Amino acid sequence: MITLGLDFSYYIVVRKLQEKTMSAADKIKIVLVDDHNLVRDGIAGMLKQVDNFQIVGSLESGEQLVSDLKNLNPDVIIMDIVMKGMTGIETTRWIKERASKIKVILLSTEIKKDFVARGIQAGIDGYLPKDIEKDILIEAINRVYAGEKYFNEAITTLVFEDYYNKEKVARQTKQHLLFTDLTEREIQVLNLIASGKSNKEVADELFISTKTVDTHKSHILDKLGLKNTAELVKYAIKNGLIAM
């Protein structure tokens, strides 16, 4: 009985050690990089309270991270953007070129379009302002670790506004280039046909022959890459030449 008791106790100890080892292996290994000690200490204090997180490094520069990356072997890096020496964006680019599986979340005191754009180009997995709530940071870490991208609402809005503004400029530029290919007479014919006038009505209004209208119409379709009058009307509506 005594032997059995000792064996059972030994089993319990071994089992607990195995569970402890397994739980450590399952934790998300996190490295903090910021040139302000108080910021790193504050973030570390919050994250240490989360069961599945393990802080494996707290560094003050991108250079330190580059030097210690292999030994630290993190899953997620939470890093400031503006630091002495290598910036967070430069460090991210270096990391992603060598260890693309490592996730990087950049933190910033302010949201700048330039920072966001260059961060995305460098391969960041998330971008957050430093004044976010603890729950948001925890959610961001878990989601980027799972393979998602994470940006808060303000940053997402900034990114999409920038995208749509570029698209708008591109459309306007394309439209301008297309219209510059048309002669003044062709633009007149285009507007009249798109307004629903027949070739004869266009001819009468412009004091030209219907054959000339046909020729202009053919040139317009060819220059705009359209096939028929229906497409011409759709084009005119889409580009604001006539109202629906």
CORUR-V68002 format. One record per run of one state. SS is the DSSP state (hx for helix, st for strand, lp for the rest). FROM is the first residue (numbers start at 1). TO is the last residue. If there is no record, write none. Layout:
ss = {SS/SS}
from = {FROM/FROM}
to = {TO/TO}
This chain:
ss = {lp/hx/lp/st/lp/hx/lp/st/lp/hx/lp/st/lp/hx/lp/st/lp/hx/lp/st/lp/hx/lp/st/lp/hx/lp/hx/lp/hx/lp/hx/lp/hx/lp}
from = {1/2/27/28/34/37/48/53/60/62/73/76/81/88/99/103/109/113/123/126/130/134/146/150/152/153/181/184/195/199/207/210/225/229/239}
to = {1/26/27/33/36/47/52/59/61/72/75/80/87/98/102/108/112/122/125/129/133/145/149/151/152/180/183/194/198/206/209/224/228/238/244}
